[in-house]
Amino acid sequence: MKKIYVFLRDTFYHRIMAFIAAALYGFPSRRLTVIGVTGTKGKSTTVELIAHILESAGKKVAVSSSVRNTVSGMTMPGCFNLQRLLRDAVSRGCEYAVMEVTSQGVVQNRHRFIRWAVAVFTNLAPEHVEAHGSFENYRAAKVSFFEYAAKNPKAVFVINKDDENAPYFVRAAQHHKKIVFSREQAPATLYGAFNEYNAGAALAVASALNIFEDVARRAVGDFKGVYGRMEFVQRNPFTVVVDYAVTPDSLRAAYNAFAGSRIIAIFGCTGGGRDAWKRRVMGGIAGEACAAVVLTDDDSYDEDTESIMAEIEAGLVSVKDGWRIGENYWKIVSRRAAIEKGLSLAGEGDVVLVTGKGGDTWLRMKRGVKVPWSDQEVIRDILKGLE
């Protein structure tokens, strides 16, 4: 019975609501060039890069991303908020709208009744597997966004050719113009190989929109980065970086960006039953790459933080001998105290990586309690006390 209810809700109710929302606001996407970015990693940075390129070219742009949607807390807002955003963009004289498209948003039909001019696929890695039932269902949700965007005969599709899932997206975009990209096509001006892919995607979109290449590349070159995405809070005498990195692949990429350095990691994993499988995996990744690790809270919701940390710990200590609690790794529930501990361990030339929250401004706890939070502000406050 529950499965029938979910099917009817997602197939009919959300679709009807999406139509009503679009009609209420006058189908605003018809008066805009709308670019949608989907994938597992890099959506926010790619969206911001595209917007920066367009603005550098003198265009007026509206943006929807997890970095911008801090009030709703949703990477992809509900259909009414999404259509209102597009309506406001039209009212402000915007020519373009660039937005993140999530798998859960697609399942709930939030992408419908929007005329997509460009659809971008960044990459795919296991995420929200428990919410979707399987990786295949997760991928199918992403692909169905491409299939819907293809209803616009003039839509252009931008695809990461290096991702093993690219053929699924290529097939969804058959009979349409496709532009493929890789990291080699982008200038290495952003930190880490993963950001080269983000820049490659943004440059491919610029090409699809007929933005002059020199303008686009110059914009990528002067891009200052995204709040909470590989953000350097301090560079000397030791480096302190805040990053989102909530998937195994993104955590590994963050550590790889500082290969050869002594890395001190501070992180946890989200509770509430969200992708519990990755906790041990992420612990193992930290165990292989880091010299010291501090495990802590990261949106535990109604789960016990100690239990979450124990799952991460199991992966951490399994990868090699030598991990000793209280010697080179710690479990500290208080995120502030954990950051304080991690910073106290750092010496000249070390890298302290605080991951999991990025630019998120809340810690989410039991019974729906939300506590205002900023990794960056907490780090700066602690560092000031260490002076």
KETOR-791108 format. One record per residue: z, x, y of N, C-alpha, C in turn; residue in one letter. Coordinates in steps of 0.02 Angstrom, whole numbers, padded with zeros to 5 digits, always signed. Layout:
ZXYZXYZXYA
...
This chain:
+00000+00041-00061+00000+00000+00000+00000+00043+00063M
+00039+00098+00062+00042+00142+00120-00026+00172+00134K
-00062+00193+00082-00128+00223+00090-00177+00173+00121K
-00172+00111+00099-00216+00059+00127-00201+00049+00201I
-00136+00049+00218-00116+00040+00288-00143+00097+00331Y
-00135+00160+00307-00158+00218+00344-00234+00216+00353V
-00270+00196+00300-00343+00191+00304-00364+00139+00356F
-00333+00081+00354-00351+00028+00402-00334+00049+00473L
-00276+00081+00481-00255+00102+00548-00303+00154+00576R
-00318+00205+00537-00361+00260+00562-00434+00239+00569D
-00457+00194+00524-00527+00175+00524-00542+00122+00576T
-00498+00074+00583-00513+00017+00627-00471+00016+00691F
-00406+00018+00684-00362+00011+00742-00377+00065+00794Y
-00375+00129+00773-00386+00184+00821-00457+00183+00849H
-00505+00162+00808-00573+00160+00832-00581+00105+00885R
-00550+00048+00873-00552-00007+00922-00518+00014+00987I
-00460+00047+00980-00424+00071+01039-00465+00121+01079M
-00501+00165+01043-00543+00214+01077-00598+00180+01116A
-00627+00127+01088-00679+00090+01124-00650+00055+01185F
-00593+00023+01177-00562-00012+01233-00546+00037+01289I
-00519+00096+01271-00502+00146+01322-00564+00169+01360A
-00618+00182+01323-00680+00204+01356-00708+00150+01401A
-00707+00088+01377-00733+00032+01417-00690+00020+01479A
-00624+00025+01470-00578+00014+01526-00592+00062+01584L
-00609+00124+01567-00621+00174+01618-00695+00184+01633Y
-00737+00140+01606-00807+00140+01625-00850+00194+01591G
-00832+00214+01530-00869+00264+01493-00885+00325+01537F
-00833+00358+01562-00843+00412+01611-00881+00472+01585P
-00879+00484+01519-00912+00544+01493-00987+00543+01505S
-01016+00483+01517-01088+00478+01530-01108+00511+01595R
-01058+00523+01638-01072+00553+01703-01047+00625+01707R
-01032+00654+01649-01007+00722+01645-01043+00761+01590L
-01041+00826+01594-01061+00868+01538-00997+00888+01503T
-00985+00859+01444-00922+00868+01409-00930+00920+01353V
-00886+00969+01354-00887+01022+01303-00823+01015+01261I
-00830+01011+01195-00773+01005+01151-00767+01067+01107G
-00706+01094+01102-00694+01155+01063-00647+01138+01005V
-00670+01150+00944-00628+01137+00886-00622+01199+00843T
-00573+01200+00800-00560+01258+00757-00485+01265+00749G
-00464+01318+00716-00392+01329+00705-00362+01373+00759T
-00392+01429+00771-00365+01477+00820-00412+01484+00879K
-00382+01500+00936-00422+01518+00994-00448+01461+01037G
-00431+01399+01019-00459+01343+01057-00439+01346+01131K
-00375+01357+01143-00351+01356+01213-00383+01412+01254S
-00384+01472+01226-00414+01528+01263-00488+01517+01274T
-00523+01492+01223-00595+01478+01230-00607+01426+01283T
-00568+01373+01284-00574+01320+01335-00565+01350+01404V
-00513+01390+01412-00499+01419+01478-00553+01469+01498E
-00579+01506+01451-00634+01552+01467-00697+01514+01489L
-00713+01461+01454-00772+01421+01473-00763+01393+01543I
-00704+01366+01556-00690+01337+01622-00695+01391+01676A
-00669+01451+01661-00671+01506+01710-00742+01527+01725H
-00784+01530+01673-00854+01547+01683-00888+01495+01727I
-00877+01431+01712-00909+01378+01751-00885+01379+01823L
-00821+01389+01833-00794+01392+01902-00822+01452+01939E
-00830+01508+01903-00859+01568+01934-00932+01556+01954S
-00964+01509+01919-01033+01491+01936-01037+01437+01989A
-00979+01420+02018-00977+01371+02072-00974+01298+02049G
-00957+01287+01985-00953+01218+01960-00882+01192+01964K
-00876+01126+01970-00811+01094+01970-00796+01068+01900K
-00737+01086+01874-00723+01077+01803-00655+01043+01792V
-00653+00997+01744-00590+00968+01721-00575+00998+01652A
-00510+01008+01638-00490+01042+01577-00435+01003+01542V
-00441+00998+01476-00387+00970+01434-00374+01019+01378S
-00312+01045+01376-00294+01093+01323-00219+01092+01314S
-00195+01126+01262-00124+01129+01249-00088+01166+01305S
-00125+01210+01340-00095+01247+01396-00086+01201+01456V
-00134+01156+01468-00133+01112+01527-00092+01048+01515R
-00092+01023+01453-00061+00958+01440+00013+00964+01425N
+00049+00996+01471+00120+01009+01459+00163+00947+01465T
+00139+00896+01501+00179+00835+01509+00179+00794+01445V
+00119+00783+01418+00114+00743+01356+00135+00783+01296S
+00129+00850+01299+00145+00892+01242+00094+00889+01187G
+00036+00858+01200-00016+00850+01149-00075+00894+01165M
-00100+00929+01114-00159+00971+01124-00218+00927+01143T
-00226+00871+01107-00279+00823+01123-00245+00756+01138M
-00244+00734+01200-00209+00673+01218-00235+00612+01182P
-00196+00557+01183-00218+00494+01155-00280+00468+01192G
-00314+00421+01161-00379+00399+01188-00375+00373+01260C
-00322+00337+01277-00317+00311+01345-00306+00367+01396F
-00263+00414+01379-00252+00472+01424-00315+00514+01429N
-00350+00521+01374-00411+00561+01374-00465+00530+01418L
-00475+00465+01410-00525+00430+01451-00504+00429+01524Q
-00439+00423+01538-00416+00425+01607-00428+00494+01638R
-00419+00546+01598-00433+00614+01622-00506+00620+01641L
-00551+00594+01599-00622+00597+01613-00640+00555+01675L
-00608+00497+01681-00620+00455+01740-00598+00490+01804R
-00540+00523+01801-00515+00561+01858-00562+00618+01875D
-00590+00650+01823-00637+00704+01835-00699+00680+01873A
-00724+00622+01854-00781+00593+01890-00762+00578+01962V
-00703+00550+01971-00680+00532+02039-00673+00593+02083S
-00655+00650+02053-00646+00712+02092-00711+00750+02101R
-00765+00723+02075-00830+00755+02084-00843+00811+02035G
-00808+00812+01980-00820+00864+01929-00888+00853+01895C
-00919+00908+01877-00982+00905+01839-00969+00914+01765E
-00915+00950+01749-00902+00969+01680-00830+00951+01660Y
-00821+00939+01595-00754+00932+01566-00753+00973+01503A
-00702+01015+01496-00695+01058+01437-00629+01040+01403V
-00631+01026+01338-00569+01004+01306-00564+01026+01233M
-00501+01036+01212-00487+01050+01142-00494+00986+01101E
-00521+00994+01041-00528+00938+00995-00491+00956+00931V
-00439+00919+00915-00397+00934+00857-00416+00891+00797T
-00398+00915+00738-00412+00877+00677-00374+00811+00677S
-00312+00811+00699-00273+00749+00700-00301+00700+00752Q
-00326+00728+00808-00358+00685+00857-00420+00652+00830G
-00458+00690+00789-00519+00662+00760-00501+00608+00709V
-00450+00620+00667-00429+00570+00618-00411+00505+00654V
-00382+00511+00713-00363+00452+00751-00418+00429+00800Q
-00478+00455+00790-00537+00431+00826-00534+00441+00902N
-00495+00488+00925-00490+00500+00997-00555+00528+01025R
-00595+00560+00982-00658+00591+01005-00714+00540+01013H
-00704+00480+00989-00758+00430+00991-00768+00401+01061R
-00829+00379+01073-00849+00349+01137-00845+00400+01194F
-00853+00463+01175-00863+00518+01223-00930+00549+01206I
-00972+00558+01256-01037+00589+01245-01029+00664+01251R
-01030+00697+01194-01019+00769+01192-01086+00805+01204W
-01087+00848+01254-01148+00887+01269-01149+00952+01229A
-01090+00982+01219-01085+01045+01181-01024+01040+01136V
-01032+01057+01072-00977+01060+01024-00971+01131+00999A
-00909+01157+01000-00897+01227+00982-00851+01231+00921V
-00870+01274+00873-00827+01288+00815-00805+01361+00820F
-00739+01372+00824-00713+01440+00831-00701+01474+00764T
-00662+01442+00721-00644+01470+00656-00603+01419+00618N
-00589+01432+00556-00549+01386+00516-00503+01425+00470L
-00439+01405+00470-00389+01433+00425-00341+01377+00407A
-00304+01382+00352-00259+01328+00333-00208+01312+00387P
-00206+01250+00407-00157+01224+00456-00155+01149+00448E
-00096+01120+00459-00088+01047+00452-00110+01023+00383H
-00106+01067+00333-00129+01049+00266-00088+00991+00239V
-00023+00992+00251+00019+00939+00225+00004+00872+00259E
-00013+00875+00323-00029+00814+00360-00095+00784+00336A
-00142+00826+00317-00208+00802+00296-00214+00793+00221H
-00168+00821+00184-00171+00814+00112-00202+00873+00076G
-00246+00909+00109-00278+00968+00080-00317+01005+00134S
-00334+01067+00120-00375+01105+00166-00444+01073+00174F
-00470+01047+00118-00536+01015+00120-00536+00955+00167E
-00482+00916+00167-00477+00859+00214-00472+00883+00286N
-00434+00937+00296-00428+00967+00362-00496+00989+00388Y
-00533+01024+00346-00600+01046+00365-00646+00986+00377R
-00641+00935+00336-00684+00877+00344-00673+00843+00411A
-00610+00842+00434-00595+00813+00499-00629+00852+00555A
-00627+00918+00550-00660+00960+00600-00736+00949+00599K
-00764+00947+00539-00836+00938+00531-00858+00870+00558V
-00816+00819+00548-00835+00752+00570-00841+00748+00646S
-00805+00792+00682-00815+00796+00754-00887+00818+00770F
-00911+00868+00734-00980+00890+00743-01029+00834+00726F
-01015+00798+00672-01059+00743+00652-01062+00689+00706E
-01004+00676+00737-01004+00626+00790-01040+00652+00852Y
-01027+00715+00870-01061+00743+00928-01137+00742+00919A
-01159+00747+00857-01231+00748+00842-01265+00681+00857A
-01226+00629+00870-01255+00565+00889-01290+00570+00957K
-01271+00620+00996-01307+00634+01058-01366+00679+01040N
-01427+00655+01045-01485+00696+01024-01493+00760+01064P
-01463+00764+01123-01470+00823+01164-01411+00872+01157K
-01364+00855+01113-01305+00898+01104-01325+00967+01078A
-01288+01018+01100-01297+01087+01078-01234+01108+01040V
-01243+01146+00986-01186+01165+00944-01179+01241+00944F
-01117+01264+00955-01101+01335+00959-01055+01350+00899V
-01076+01398+00857-01043+01408+00793-01028+01482+00781I
-00967+01496+00759-00948+01564+00740-00979+01581+00673N
-01030+01623+00674-01067+01638+00613-01028+01680+00563K
-00974+01712+00586-00935+01755+00542-00884+01718+00500D
-00871+01655+00517-00822+01616+00479-00854+01588+00416D
-00818+01594+00360-00847+01572+00296-00860+01497+00293E
-00830+01459+00338-00841+01387+00339-00899+01367+00385N
-00931+01415+00416-00985+01400+00463-01040+01356+00433A
-01060+01365+00369-01114+01323+00342-01100+01248+00345P
-01037+01228+00340-01020+01157+00344-01037+01130+00414Y
-01024+01170+00464-01037+01149+00533-01111+01153+00550F
-01145+01202+00522-01217+01206+00532-01251+01144+00503V
-01231+01124+00443-01261+01064+00413-01246+01001+00454R
-01187+00997+00482-01169+00938+00522-01212+00934+00586A
-01236+00992+00608-01275+00995+00670-01350+01000+00656A
-01372+00982+00597-01443+00989+00581-01485+00947+00629Q
-01546+00972+00643-01593+00941+00689-01573+00948+00762H
-01520+00986+00775-01498+00998+00844-01503+01073+00859H
-01503+01089+00924-01502+01159+00945-01435+01190+00927K
-01438+01249+00896-01377+01284+00877-01379+01355+00904K
-01322+01377+00929-01314+01447+00952-01257+01477+00912I
-01270+01531+00877-01217+01563+00839-01191+01624+00877V
-01129+01642+00865-01100+01698+00901-01056+01738+00852F
-01039+01799+00874-00991+01841+00837-00954+01883+00889S
-00906+01921+00867-00866+01960+00914-00906+02016+00946R
-00959+02040+00911-00997+02096+00938-01035+02078+01001E
-01045+02013+01013-01083+01992+01071-01041+01991+01135Q
-00976+02001+01128-00932+01994+01186-00906+02061+01210A
-00897+02069+01275-00865+02130+01300-00791+02131+01279P
-00767+02188+01260-00698+02193+01236-00650+02199+01294A
-00646+02148+01335-00604+02150+01394-00537+02115+01383T
-00532+02075+01329-00470+02041+01313-00437+02077+01255L
-00370+02072+01251-00334+02111+01202-00341+02080+01133Y
-00363+02120+01084-00367+02098+01015-00436+02074+00996G
-00454+02086+00932-00520+02066+00907-00531+01991+00910A
-00477+01952+00899-00483+01880+00900-00506+01854+00968F
-00484+01889+01022-00506+01869+01088-00579+01886+01101N
-00605+01935+01065-00676+01949+01070-00717+01890+01043E
-00691+01858+00990-00724+01798+00965-00721+01742+01017Y
-00663+01735+01049-00656+01683+01101-00707+01694+01157N
-00712+01757+01178-00760+01773+01231-00832+01762+01207A
-00845+01779+01144-00912+01767+01117-00930+01693+01118G
-00882+01651+01100-00894+01579+01101-00908+01555+01172A
-00867+01578+01220-00876+01557+01289-00943+01579+01318A
-00964+01639+01301-01029+01663+01325-01086+01624+01294L
-01078+01604+01231-01129+01563+01199-01134+01494+01232A
-01077+01465+01251-01078+01401+01287-01112+01410+01355V
-01096+01464+01389-01129+01478+01454-01204+01481+01446A
-01227+01511+01392-01299+01515+01379-01327+01445+01367S
-01291+01404+01329-01313+01335+01316-01318+01294+01380A
-01276+01311+01429-01275+01273+01492-01317+01307+01547L
-01354+01358+01526-01400+01393+01572-01364+01427+01631N
-01304+01452+01617-01269+01492+01666-01296+01564+01662I
-01311+01594+01718-01338+01662+01718-01292+01709+01680F
-01322+01751+01638-01282+01795+01594-01238+01843+01634E
-01264+01870+01689-01223+01917+01728-01162+01883+01758D
-01170+01819+01778-01114+01781+01805-01062+01770+01751V
-01085+01751+01692-01040+01736+01636-01001+01798+01614A
-01037+01854+01608-01004+01915+01585-00955+01942+01638R
-00973+01935+01700-00927+01956+01753-00864+01913+01752R
-00872+01848+01739-00814+01803+01735-00768+01822+01677A
-00798+01838+01619-00757+01859+01562-00720+01924+01579V
-00753+01968+01615-00723+02032+01633-00663+02025+01678G
-00662+01975+01723-00606+01968+01768-00557+01913+01748D
-00567+01886+01687-00522+01834+01661-00452+01863+01651F
-00401+01829+01677-00333+01856+01675-00294+01837+01612K
-00325+01799+01568-00290+01778+01508-00258+01709+01516G
-00227+01686+01463-00197+01619+01461-00121+01626+01452V
-00085+01586+01489-00012+01586+01486+00011+01575+01413Y
+00050+01622+01388+00077+01615+01321+00031+01637+01265G
-00028+01663+01282-00075+01688+01232-00083+01763+01243R
-00054+01803+01200-00054+01877+01207-00037+01895+01279M
+00016+01867+01303+00038+01878+01373+00087+01937+01376E
+00069+01987+01415+00112+02045+01423+00165+02030+01475F
+00228+02027+01454+00283+02015+01500+00307+02081+01529V
+00302+02134+01489+00320+02202+01512+00277+02252+01475Q
+00260+02307+01509+00219+02359+01477+00255+02426+01470R
+00305+02439+01511+00342+02502+01508+00417+02489+01520N
+00462+02528+01492+00450+02584+01446+00430+02562+01375P
+00440+02499+01359+00414+02471+01297+00378+02407+01313F
+00333+02387+01270+00291+02329+01281+00324+02266+01254T
+00321+02212+01292+00346+02147+01269+00290+02096+01278V
+00272+02064+01224+00215+02017+01223+00238+01950+01195V
+00216+01896+01228+00227+01828+01204+00160+01800+01179V
+00161+01772+01119+00100+01742+01092+00118+01680+01053D
+00069+01635+01045+00079+01573+01008+00085+01587+00933Y
+00032+01611+00902+00031+01636+00833+00073+01594+00785A
+00051+01533+00771+00089+01489+00727+00057+01483+00657V
+00004+01519+00645-00027+01520+00579-00024+01591+00551T
-00027+01598+00485-00027+01666+00456-00082+01710+00484P
-00143+01684+00490-00199+01724+00515-00186+01748+00586D
-00161+01702+00628-00150+01721+00698-00092+01770+00705S
-00041+01764+00662+00014+01812+00664-00010+01880+00642L
-00049+01883+00590-00077+01947+00567-00121+01979+00621R
-00161+01937+00654-00204+01963+00707-00163+01991+00765A
-00109+01958+00781-00065+01982+00836-00036+02050+00819A
-00012+02058+00757+00016+02122+00737-00038+02176+00733Y
-00096+02157+00708-00151+02206+00702-00173+02233+00769N
-00165+02191+00822-00184+02213+00889-00142+02273+00911A
-00084+02284+00879-00041+02340+00898-00030+02387+00839F
-00080+02390+00795-00076+02434+00737-00063+02506+00760A
-00017+02539+00727+00000+02608+00745+00062+02612+00788G
+00082+02555+00817+00143+02553+00857+00202+02530+00814S
+00262+02546+00836+00323+02520+00804+00334+02449+00831R
+00327+02400+00787+00329+02329+00807+00397+02298+00789I
+00426+02265+00837+00486+02225+00827+00465+02152+00836I
+00473+02113+00783+00449+02044+00783+00507+01995+00791A
+00496+01944+00832+00545+01890+00841+00507+01825+00831I
+00524+01787+00779+00488+01724+00767+00526+01679+00719F
+00502+01617+00715+00527+01569+00666+00468+01528+00642G
+00481+01471+00612+00428+01425+00592+00449+01354+00607C
+00401+01313+00624+00414+01244+00643+00443+01205+00584T
+00491+01161+00599+00520+01118+00548+00486+01051+00545G
+00524+01000+00525+00496+00933+00521+00446+00924+00465G
+00448+00969+00414+00402+00964+00358+00332+00988+00373G
+00323+01021+00430+00256+01043+00451+00237+01109+00416R
+00187+01106+00373+00159+01166+00342+00213+01214+00317D
+00259+01188+00277+00313+01229+00251+00287+01286+00208A
+00228+01279+00179+00198+01330+00136+00190+01398+00170W
+00180+01395+00237+00163+01457+00272+00224+01500+00289K
+00283+01474+00280+00343+01511+00301+00350+01576+00262R
+00346+01572+00197+00351+01633+00156+00292+01680+00170R
+00233+01652+00180+00174+01693+00194+00183+01732+00259V
+00207+01698+00310+00216+01732+00375+00271+01784+00371M
+00322+01770+00331+00374+01820+00320+00345+01883+00289G
+00301+01873+00240+00269+01930+00207+00225+01970+00255G
+00190+01936+00299+00148+01971+00348+00191+02014+00394I
+00246+01986+00417+00292+02025+00459+00322+02082+00420A
+00337+02070+00357+00367+02122+00316+00322+02182+00307G
+00257+02172+00306+00209+02226+00298+00195+02262+00363E
+00197+02227+00420+00172+02255+00483+00227+02281+00528A
+00289+02259+00520+00340+02271+00570+00394+02320+00548C
+00425+02352+00597+00480+02397+00584+00547+02361+00585A
+00551+02308+00624+00611+02267+00628+00591+02195+00641A
+00631+02149+00615+00615+02077+00621+00679+02039+00637V
+00673+01993+00685+00727+01947+00700+00701+01876+00690V
+00729+01841+00640+00709+01772+00626+00753+01725+00667L
+00723+01670+00690+00759+01625+00735+00731+01554+00733T
+00755+01513+00778+00734+01443+00782+00665+01437+00816D
+00627+01388+00792+00562+01373+00823+00547+01300+00808D
+00570+01254+00851+00559+01183+00842+00578+01160+00772D
+00642+01165+00756+00665+01146+00689+00664+01071+00676S
+00663+01032+00729+00667+00959+00723+00728+00941+00680Y
+00720+00900+00629+00777+00878+00589+00790+00922+00528D
+00753+00976+00522+00766+01023+00468+00821+01072+00488E
+00853+01101+00438+00905+01151+00450+00872+01218+00465D
+00888+01247+00523+00857+01310+00543+00873+01366+00494T
+00934+01367+00467+00952+01418+00418+00908+01415+00356E
+00891+01353+00335+00848+01346+00276+00777+01371+00289S
+00752+01355+00349+00685+01379+00368+00684+01455+00369I
+00735+01485+00399+00738+01558+00403+00743+01588+00333M
+00778+01556+00288+00785+01581+00219+00717+01583+00184A
+00675+01534+00197+00608+01533+00168+00566+01591+00195E
+00570+01602+00260+00533+01659+00290+00560+01724+00262I
+00626+01729+00257+00659+01789+00232+00635+01807+00162E
+00625+01756+00119+00603+01768+00051+00536+01804+00050A
+00491+01785+00095+00427+01820+00100+00434+01889+00129G
+00478+01896+00178+00489+01960+00211+00511+02014+00162L
+00563+01999+00123+00593+02051+00079+00552+02062+00016V
+00503+02017+00003+00465+02023-00060+00409+02074-00057S
+00389+02094+00004+00328+02135+00009+00341+02209-00002V
+00403+02232+00011+00418+02303+00000+00493+02312+00000K
+00514+02367-00032+00585+02384-00033+00605+02409+00036D
+00669+02405+00050+00693+02435+00112+00716+02385+00165G
+00700+02321+00155+00723+02272+00204+00797+02256+00190W
+00839+02266+00241+00911+02256+00233+00937+02213+00291R
+00968+02157+00274+00995+02112+00325+01048+02150+00366I
+01043+02145+00431+01090+02179+00475+01072+02251+00490G
+01021+02278+00455+00998+02347+00468+00930+02348+00501E
+00882+02313+00470+00815+02310+00501+00787+02239+00507N
+00827+02191+00485+00809+02121+00500+00872+02080+00508Y
+00865+02027+00549+00921+01984+00567+00899+01911+00566W
+00947+01867+00555+00935+01795+00559+00984+01767+00611K
+00956+01745+00667+00996+01721+00724+00969+01654+00746I
+01007+01601+00738+00983+01534+00753+00965+01526+00826V
+01008+01549+00871+00995+01543+00943+00934+01585+00961S
+00883+01554+00988+00822+01591+01005+00835+01641+01061R
+00877+01623+01108+00893+01670+01162+00929+01732+01134R
+00978+01720+01091+01015+01776+01062+00970+01819+01018A
+00922+01787+00984+00874+01824+00943+00830+01869+00986A
+00806+01842+01041+00764+01883+01087+00805+01940+01115I
+00868+01926+01132+00911+01978+01159+00920+02034+01108E
+00930+02016+01045+00937+02065+00992+00873+02107+00984K
+00817+02074+00982+00754+02108+00974+00741+02158+01030G
+00754+02137+01092+00744+02182+01149+00792+02242+01147L
+00853+02231+01121+00902+02285+01118+00881+02339+01069S
+00837+02322+01022+00814+02369+00971+00757+02413+00995L
+00726+02395+01051+00664+02428+01073+00677+02493+01109A
+00636+02542+01094+00637+02606+01129+00569+02620+01161G
+00563+02675+01193+00501+02692+01228+00442+02691+01181E
+00389+02657+01201+00328+02653+01162+00326+02598+01110G
+00383+02565+01098+00385+02510+01049+00350+02448+01076D
+00335+02401+01030+00306+02337+01049+00351+02282+01022V
+00375+02239+01067+00414+02180+01047+00368+02120+01052V
+00357+02087+00996+00313+02028+00994+00355+01966+00981L
+00356+01921+01030+00392+01858+01024+00340+01803+01014V
+00340+01773+00955+00286+01726+00938+00313+01658+00918T
+00267+01609+00918+00283+01542+00895+00286+01489+00949G
+00305+01509+01010+00309+01461+01064+00253+01469+01115K
+00235+01530+01130+00181+01542+01178+00199+01513+01246G
+00158+01466+01269+00171+01434+01333+00209+01368+01328G
+00233+01351+01268+00269+01289+01258+00333+01289+01300D
+00347+01232+01331+00404+01228+01378+00463+01190+01350T
+00463+01178+01284+00519+01141+01253+00537+01171+01185W
+00602+01168+01169+00625+01178+01101+00645+01109+01075L
+00619+01092+01016+00630+01025+00988+00680+01028+00931R
+00733+00989+00938+00789+00993+00892+00802+00926+00857M
+00859+00921+00826+00875+00861+00786+00881+00799+00830K
+00866+00743+00797+00872+00676+00829+00831+00671+00893R
+00774+00705+00895+00729+00699+00951+00750+00736+01014G
+00802+00777+01010+00826+00814+01069+00775+00868+01088V
+00758+00871+01152+00712+00922+01179+00749+00963+01232K
+00747+01028+01225+00781+01073+01271+00728+01112+01311V
+00730+01111+01377+00681+01151+01416+00683+01224+01395P
+00624+01254+01389+00622+01322+01363+00562+01360+01390W
+00572+01426+01397+00517+01472+01414+00534+01540+01385S
+00497+01563+01335+00508+01630+01309+00502+01681+01365D
+00453+01672+01409+00441+01720+01463+00501+01726+01510Q
+00527+01669+01531+00584+01670+01577+00646+01699+01545E
+00657+01682+01481+00715+01709+01445+00709+01785+01439V
+00649+01809+01422+00638+01881+01415+00651+01917+01482I
+00624+01890+01535+00632+01922+01601+00706+01924+01621R
+00741+01869+01606+00813+01866+01623+00852+01919+01584D
+00837+01926+01520+00872+01975+01479+00855+02046+01501I
+00791+02059+01514+00770+02125+01536+00803+02144+01602L
+00810+02095+01645+00843+02108+01709+00915+02131+01698K
+00948+02101+01649+01016+02120+01633+01022+02188+01600G
+00967+02212+01571+00966+02278+01539+00954+02335+01587L
+00933+02318+01648+00916+02370+01697+00977+02411+01718E
